[in-house]
Amino acid sequence: MLRSQISRRVFTLAASAAVLSLGLAAQASAAEITLKYAFFAPEGTFPGQQMLHWAEEMKKRTNGKVEVQTFPGGTLLGAREMWDGVTMGITDIGLSAPSYDPGRFPLSSGIALPLGFPDATTASRVLWEVTNEFEPKEFERFKVIAMFTSEPGYLMTREPVRSEADLKGMRVRATGSGVPVINALGGSAVGMAMPEVPQAVQTGVVQGVMTSREVLQDFRLAENLKYVTDYPMVVTTFAAVMDKNRYEKLPDDVKQVIEELGDEIHAWTGNYHDNKNVQGALEWSAKEHGLQVVELSGEEYGKWDKTLQPLVDQWIVEADKKGLLGDKYIARVVELRDQQ
Ligand code: DTR
């Protein structure tokens, strides 16, 4: 099924669910608790789909006691306002990307280093487990209700990139921990928010993009970017949080459902993103725009690994200087990454 058909179907499903819930609300008593849930990007993106899934499950599993009102697309709060917006009570739940702001989330940003995660399902599981084990101080004001990651970013370019030499001086859009990755490999990283990217690609302001590959279809980048280099780089981390005091005031049965969903949602989202969202986009891009996958030679692959390893080593030194147990954190992340 094409992505546009999927989103239309999702929209229709959501619309009929809304009609149904209105109908039910008219018959039964209204929900006892309403939670506002804000996200900075559109509902059709994979974090947005995760939000809808969570909202539906919440309602179902509390037998309608909890109603979740969703605010996607930055209608309530943008990416960087999200954390303070939750603390200030503008929203009950806020979903944003901690790895956009490594200064604020110094320990969990370690997951967004070039660690060779194979997919979002693996990285999401590791993020959830390692956060529960280490309880990073950066989340101390929050109750983390869901965590997951994008798949690792890949280079998507106008001209094929088969080596560091091909990347030399190339302007590539990247964010967060992706910036030093592109620069270390000889490219020239350009930071910009995702909504600005299609125009920057069209006009040649950037000659490539490094992020998860569903954007080829979701932002129609495959019209100009015909090559994907098959080398997984860095993931983006996502967290949905509530203010801790607000969370503590919820009834125990509701808290229990929130806990239960937290343990499940990273796998649901990883599976959706890896197997439907990204796979669908790659198939669509190949069929509609002749997208080609560029394989690195074994030698070049090893060279890239070697070029990027110092970024991990430096991060550990910096984290340890801040008293953050960076070495233990990364060692555990790597151990969990390799467990199936
Ligand atoms: N924002 C990305 C990370 C990302 C990848 N897919 C989505 C979808 C919705 C929001 C964010 C993302 C980046 O800026 O590269």
Residues whose N, C-alpha, C, O or C-beta is under 5 A from the ligand:
A	BS01	DTR	A41 T45 S150 T175 M194 M210 T211 S212 T236
